[in-house]
Amino acid sequence: MEHEDQQVEQIKGFIKDYGPWVVAGLVIGLGSLFGWRYYQDNQLAAAQERTESYQAMAESLQFSEGAEAIAQAESVAAELAGSEQGALAFMQLAQVAANDGDLESAEAFLQDALASTNVSELQGLIRVRLARVAMATENFAEAESQLNAVTNPAFSGLVSELRGDLQFAQGNFTAALDAYEVAVANQGDSASPYLQMKIDNLAGKE
């Protein structure tokens, strides 16, 4: 309260020293400031609401099965489209579709997810999953295109490993081994034992 009283006294002094015209400009500026804060508060409230909707959808998909649960989840995802929560919702639906063997729907959901976010980390993850789907359907050119579009350095190790998988799927074993070795270097201590198994498997094919 004492701090607020001091601010009031400072404002009174400002009015006395600089007159009403300058103060009018100050009031307009403060109005803009408070308007911006109001906008930010609304944005935060909307983001929290979207997050709650996404969490409810994710729980519904986890504990419910059948066409009705999927339809409800799709409806929520459509409402959240254009937001990070929407991207996560579409990714969740893509995972369900992929688990059911419906790779066409999985790809469509992932494309919706990609269109919903500008966050590079999310975009990288979505493109990695799109590349996996493309490899599963032997659309190797699309898989390579998606991997080339991943620019976030946090995914460099994973992308290198997937490049190895892509080359292996096409029978290019030397190129696959080169990519896996790059992946090991990029992943460092976080490299999985499965990556080393891929390298060991290729050692006998050279």
C-alpha positions as MATLAB code, in Angstrom:
seq = 'MEHEDQQVEQIKGFIKDYGPWVVAGLVIGLGSLFGWRYYQDNQLAAAQERTESYQAMAESLQFSEGAEAIAQAESVAAELAGSEQGALAFMQLAQVAANDGDLESAEAFLQDALASTNVSELQGLIRVRLARVAMATENFAEAESQLNAVTNPAFSGLVSELRGDLQFAQGNFTAALDAYEVAVANQGDSASPYLQMKIDNLAGKE';
ca = [
       0.000    0.000    0.000;
       2.832    2.380    0.845;
       4.355    1.804   -2.573;
       1.017    2.570   -4.261;
       0.680    5.799   -2.194;
       4.111    6.879   -3.353;
       3.070    6.275   -6.963;
      -0.051    8.410   -6.455;
       2.038   11.274   -5.042;
       4.472   11.018   -7.947;
       1.607   11.263  -10.426;
       0.203   14.302   -8.608;
       3.600   15.951   -8.795;
       3.872   15.103  -12.456;
       0.501   16.740  -13.163;
       1.546   19.901  -11.310;
       4.907   20.162  -13.057;
       4.017   19.272  -16.640;
       0.392   20.248  -17.053;
      -2.713   18.506  -18.336;
      -1.659   18.092  -21.992;
       1.304   15.897  -21.205;
      -0.787   14.019  -18.676;
      -3.439   13.415  -21.339;
      -0.788   11.741  -23.452;
       0.290    9.713  -20.455;
      -3.296    8.586  -19.826;
      -3.632    7.476  -23.444;
      -0.372    5.553  -23.101;
      -1.518    3.939  -19.881;
      -4.808    3.066  -21.539;
      -2.874    1.298  -24.276;
      -0.780   -0.467  -21.662;
      -3.803   -1.660  -19.719;
      -5.484   -2.634  -22.982;
      -2.464   -4.731  -23.872;
      -2.475   -6.335  -20.441;
      -6.192   -7.073  -20.818;
      -5.447   -8.651  -24.191;
      -2.638  -10.737  -22.686;
      -4.875  -11.863  -19.836;
      -7.532  -12.910  -22.313;
      -4.946  -14.751  -24.374;
      -3.705  -16.575  -21.285;
      -7.233  -17.536  -20.266;
      -7.945  -18.795  -23.780;
      -4.718  -20.818  -23.793;
      -5.617  -22.392  -20.457;
      -9.048  -23.280  -21.794;
      -7.521  -24.866  -24.904;
      -5.114  -26.841  -22.732;
      -7.958  -28.161  -20.599;
      -9.884  -29.173  -23.728;
      -6.839  -30.996  -25.075;
      -6.192  -32.800  -21.791;
      -9.829  -33.925  -21.619;
      -9.608  -35.182  -25.199;
      -6.356  -37.051  -24.533;
      -7.831  -38.745  -21.463;
     -10.942  -39.678  -23.420;
      -8.841  -41.345  -26.115;
      -6.784  -43.138  -23.492;
      -9.695  -44.602  -21.562;
     -12.364  -44.889  -24.268;
     -12.515  -46.874  -27.460;
     -14.668  -46.961  -30.538;
     -15.844  -44.670  -33.293;
     -17.736  -42.370  -30.920;
     -14.614  -41.535  -28.893;
     -12.646  -40.888  -32.079;
     -15.395  -38.660  -33.468;
     -15.504  -36.622  -30.260;
     -11.713  -36.277  -30.295;
     -11.778  -35.139  -33.915;
     -14.377  -32.515  -33.033;
     -12.202  -31.160  -30.214;
      -9.118  -31.166  -32.432;
     -10.996  -29.213  -35.110;
     -11.996  -26.600  -32.520;
      -8.380  -26.294  -31.375;
      -6.939  -26.116  -34.909;
      -4.476  -23.291  -35.365;
      -3.026  -23.566  -31.862;
      -0.271  -25.604  -30.228;
      -2.946  -27.521  -28.332;
      -4.594  -28.262  -31.661;
      -1.313  -29.580  -33.029;
      -0.981  -31.895  -30.021;
      -4.576  -33.051  -30.439;
      -4.035  -33.930  -34.102;
      -0.809  -35.722  -33.187;
      -2.732  -37.755  -30.627;
      -5.290  -38.727  -33.260;
      -2.490  -39.605  -35.672;
      -0.980  -41.949  -33.095;
      -4.313  -43.710  -32.609;
      -4.757  -44.058  -36.367;
      -1.224  -45.417  -36.800;
      -1.785  -47.941  -34.006;
      -4.886  -49.098  -35.889;
      -2.885  -49.442  -39.090;
      -4.647  -46.529  -40.781;
      -1.570  -44.739  -42.082;
      -3.548  -42.609  -44.523;
      -5.534  -41.040  -41.675;
      -2.380  -40.767  -39.581;
      -0.710  -38.739  -42.322;
      -3.768  -36.490  -42.703;
      -3.882  -35.797  -38.957;
      -0.155  -35.029  -38.914;
      -0.580  -32.580  -41.793;
      -3.353  -30.891  -39.777;
      -0.981  -30.773  -36.800;
       1.757  -29.210  -38.905;
      -0.627  -26.533  -40.137;
      -1.624  -25.687  -36.544;
       1.745  -24.628  -35.142;
       4.711  -22.362  -35.800;
       6.749  -23.793  -32.921;
       9.903  -25.314  -34.422;
      10.138  -28.060  -31.790;
       6.618  -29.243  -32.562;
       7.141  -28.873  -36.289;
      10.289  -30.986  -36.067;
       8.523  -33.744  -34.167;
       5.577  -33.726  -36.570;
       7.843  -33.902  -39.615;
       9.769  -36.794  -38.069;
       6.498  -38.673  -37.640;
       5.427  -37.794  -41.177;
       8.731  -39.217  -42.391;
       8.102  -42.439  -40.472;
       4.635  -42.776  -42.004;
       6.048  -42.103  -45.476;
       8.702  -44.793  -44.991;
       6.065  -47.252  -43.799;
       4.156  -46.690  -47.044;
       7.397  -46.799  -49.078;
       6.974  -43.182  -50.153;
      10.691  -42.615  -49.843;
      10.789  -39.279  -51.665;
       8.220  -37.837  -49.249;
      10.146  -39.209  -46.275;
      13.334  -37.526  -47.473;
      11.459  -34.280  -48.098;
      10.100  -34.251  -44.539;
      13.518  -34.972  -43.042;
      15.096  -32.205  -45.124;
      12.503  -29.777  -43.753;
      13.505  -30.388  -40.114;
      15.716  -27.416  -39.259;
      15.745  -27.481  -35.463;
      19.220  -28.700  -34.356;
      17.680  -30.543  -31.422;
      16.522  -33.200  -33.910;
      19.828  -33.618  -35.752;
      20.648  -36.956  -34.144;
      17.198  -38.427  -34.705;
      17.042  -37.124  -38.277;
      20.419  -38.701  -39.050;
      19.195  -42.025  -37.687;
      16.025  -41.817  -39.757;
      18.116  -41.023  -42.824;
      19.901  -44.280  -42.103;
      16.587  -46.110  -41.848;
      15.500  -44.537  -45.131;
      18.668  -45.651  -46.919;
      18.427  -49.127  -45.396;
      14.820  -49.492  -46.588;
      16.019  -48.757  -50.131;
      18.901  -51.226  -49.914;
      21.589  -48.539  -49.761;
      23.545  -50.156  -46.958;
      26.748  -48.125  -47.218;
      24.794  -44.858  -47.138;
      22.732  -46.203  -44.255;
      25.842  -47.021  -42.240;
      27.282  -43.569  -42.899;
      24.053  -41.960  -41.673;
      23.957  -44.124  -38.544;
      27.542  -43.181  -37.690;
      26.633  -39.508  -38.038;
      23.644  -40.180  -35.778;
      25.914  -41.708  -33.129;
      28.147  -38.654  -33.231;
      25.160  -36.304  -33.008;
      23.362  -38.199  -30.267;
      26.429  -38.712  -28.101;
      25.696  -40.247  -24.704;
      21.973  -40.251  -25.431;
      22.363  -42.700  -28.335;
      20.143  -45.733  -27.887;
      21.490  -49.300  -27.964;
      19.167  -49.952  -30.913;
      21.202  -47.532  -32.995;
      24.356  -49.517  -32.266;
      22.483  -52.701  -33.173;
      21.632  -51.165  -36.556;
      25.315  -50.396  -37.110;
      26.381  -53.900  -36.067;
      23.775  -55.402  -38.392;
      25.147  -53.422  -41.319;
      28.746  -54.326  -40.563;
      28.107  -57.787  -42.001;
      26.540  -56.417  -45.171;
      29.521  -54.423  -46.382;
];
